[in-house]
Amino acid sequence: MILDRWIPFRNDDERIRFRLFVFPHAAGSAALYRPLRRVMPPQIDLCPLEPPGRAARLNEPPCMSMNELMDVLDRVLPPLMTVPYGFFGHSVGAWAAYQAAQQLRSTDGRTAAHLFVSGRRSPDRASTAPISPPRSDDDLLAILRHFGGTPASIMKRPDLIASLLATLRADLALVDGYSVRPGSRVACPITAFAGSDDIPHCGSLQSWADFTGREFRTCIFPGGHFYFFSAEGRLANEIARDLRSFTTTNAGVTE
């Protein structure tokens, strides 16, 4: 089933009042967001996406453009949009989450109720920035080492690294070719997160304020680019705060 490949972790519990679709960071997999999923309130179903080219979909060609990704999701996600929904994106995934909030609709025409972006500046300069030159494997390895977040067990496996670099290259190409129209805004509130030690992204979160006509706030956590690896509970509480009209408790649950 296509939905199972794209959304491997989801909940059809009758208590669900909101679904939050998560776009992972470059070359990231859905499994990395399971700890955050486990501590979400029971009314919020956090659904990490598993794009092709990683984990169980390692042998599938990755999406190379934002248009391609959105076209597929426009067919895949509507069955899960029967309740109010929103998007969360970390790092490269933040721009994909923004485009999803702009473009995707439920079958009855409802738009995203909230957008959460994390660890990345807004795409305000994406339409004018020069296209990055092709990246070598050494360039991509340097990116992985700089940001961290890749388990040491994978970094020691040349066979896994080769596949990971191919996916990373495709994910970066997806945002390298991304552009936004001047004045583009989403119709929902935006909350922007970052780690305090992730200086470039932490310092540019306010730029997202221009991308919504609704409420906007920022929230800074201790830590680096992958701050949420050690702050799942606090991040879940901040998300629940913004979705309080859909939930009445911040108590964590397990899958």
Long-range contacts (C-beta under 8 A, 24 or more apart in sequence): 2-75, 2-76, 3-76, 3-79, 3-80, 5-50, 5-52, 5-56, 5-57, 6-49, 6-50, 6-51, 6-72, 6-73, 6-76, 6-77, 7-47, 7-48, 7-49, 7-50, 7-76, 7-77, 7-80, 8-48, 8-50, 8-56, 9-34, 9-37, 9-47, 9-48, 9-255, 10-45, 10-47, 10-80, 11-45, 11-255, 13-42, 13-45, 15-42, 15-43, 16-43, 16-44, 16-45, 16-83, 17-43, 17-44, 17-83, 17-84, 17-246, 17-247, 18-43, 18-44, 18-45, 18-83, 18-84, 18-85, 18-86, 18-113, 18-243, 18-246, 18-247, 19-44, 19-45, 19-47, 19-80, 19-81, 19-83, 19-84, 19-85, 19-86, 20-44, 20-45, 20-46, 20-47, 20-85, 20-86, 20-87, 20-88, 20-114, 20-116, 20-239, 20-243, 21-47, 21-49, 21-77, 21-80, 21-85, 21-86, 21-87, 21-88, 21-97, 21-100, 22-46, 22-47, 22-48, 22-49, 22-87, 22-88, 22-89, 22-90, 22-93, 23-49, 23-87, 23-88, 23-89, 23-90, 23-93, 23-94, 23-96, 23-97, 23-100, 24-48, 24-49, 24-51, 24-90, 24-93, 25-90, 25-91, 25-92, 25-93, 25-119, 25-149, 25-226, 26-91, 26-92, 26-93, 26-143, 26-167, 26-168, 26-171, 26-172, 27-54, 27-144, 27-150, 27-164, 27-167, 27-168, 27-171, 28-54, 28-90, 28-91, 28-93, 28-149, 29-54, 29-55, 30-55, 31-55, 32-149, 34-255, 35-229, 35-232, 36-228, 36-232, 36-235, 36-236, 37-255, 38-232, 38-252, 38-253, 38-254, 38-255, 39-232, 39-233, 39-236, 39-252, 39-253, 40-236, 40-239, 40-240, 40-252, 40-253, 41-236, 41-240, 41-247, 41-249, 41-250, 41-251, 41-252, 41-253, 42-249, 42-251, 42-253, 43-246, 43-247, 43-248, 43-249, 44-239, 44-240, 44-243, 44-246, 44-247, 45-83, 46-88, 47-80, 49-73, 53-163, 53-166, 53-167, 53-170, 54-164, 54-167, 58-163, 58-167, 62-166, 62-167, 62-170, 62-171, 63-170, 63-174, 64-170, 64-173, 64-174, 64-177, 65-173, 65-174, 65-177, 66-95, 66-96, 66-99, 66-174, 66-175, 66-177, 66-178, 69-96, 69-174, 70-99, 70-100, 70-103, 70-104, 73-100, 73-104, 74-103, 74-104, 77-104, 78-106, 78-107, 81-106, 81-107, 81-110, 82-106, 84-110, 84-113, 84-246, 85-110, 85-112, 85-113, 86-112, 86-113, 86-114, 86-115, 86-116, 86-188, 86-243, 87-112, 87-115, 87-116, 88-115, 88-116, 88-117, 88-118, 88-239, 89-116, 89-117, 89-118, 89-120, 90-118, 90-119, 90-120, 90-228, 91-118, 91-119, 91-120, 91-147, 91-201, 91-225, 92-120, 92-171, 92-172, 92-174, 92-175, 93-118, 94-118, 94-119, 94-120, 95-120, 95-123, 95-126, 95-175, 95-178, 96-174, 96-175, 98-122, 98-123, 98-186, 98-211, 99-178, 101-186, 101-188, 102-184, 102-186, 111-186, 111-187, 111-188, 112-186, 112-187, 112-188, 113-188, 113-243, 113-246, 114-188, 114-189, 114-190, 114-191, 114-242, 114-243, 115-186, 115-188, 115-189, 115-190, 115-191, 115-212, 116-190, 116-191, 116-192, 116-193, 116-239, 116-242, 117-190, 117-191, 117-192, 117-193, 117-208, 118-192, 118-193, 118-194, 118-228, 119-193, 119-194, 119-195, 119-198, 119-201, 119-225, 119-226, 119-227, 120-201, 121-200, 121-201, 121-204, 121-205, 121-207, 121-208, 122-204, 122-207, 122-208, 122-210, 122-211, 123-178, 123-179, 123-180, 123-211, 124-180, 124-207, 124-210, 124-211, 126-175, 126-178, 126-179, 126-180, 127-179, 127-180, 127-181, 127-182, 131-176, 131-177, 132-172, 132-176, 135-169, 135-172, 137-165, 140-165, 140-168, 140-169, 141-165, 143-168, 144-168, 147-224, 147-225, 147-226, 148-224, 148-225, 148-226, 149-225, 149-226, 149-229, 184-211, 185-210, 185-211, 185-212, 185-213, 186-211, 186-212, 186-214, 187-212, 187-213, 187-214, 188-212, 188-214, 189-214, 189-215, 189-216, 189-242, 190-214, 190-215, 190-216, 191-216, 191-217, 191-218, 191-219, 191-238, 191-239, 191-242, 192-216, 192-217, 192-218, 192-219, 193-218, 193-219, 193-220, 193-221, 193-227, 193-228, 193-235, 193-238, 194-218, 194-220, 194-221, 194-227, 195-220, 195-221, 195-222, 195-223, 195-224, 195-225, 195-226, 195-227, 196-220, 196-221, 196-222, 196-223, 196-227, 197-222, 197-223, 197-224, 197-227, 198-223, 198-224, 198-225, 198-227, 201-225, 217-242
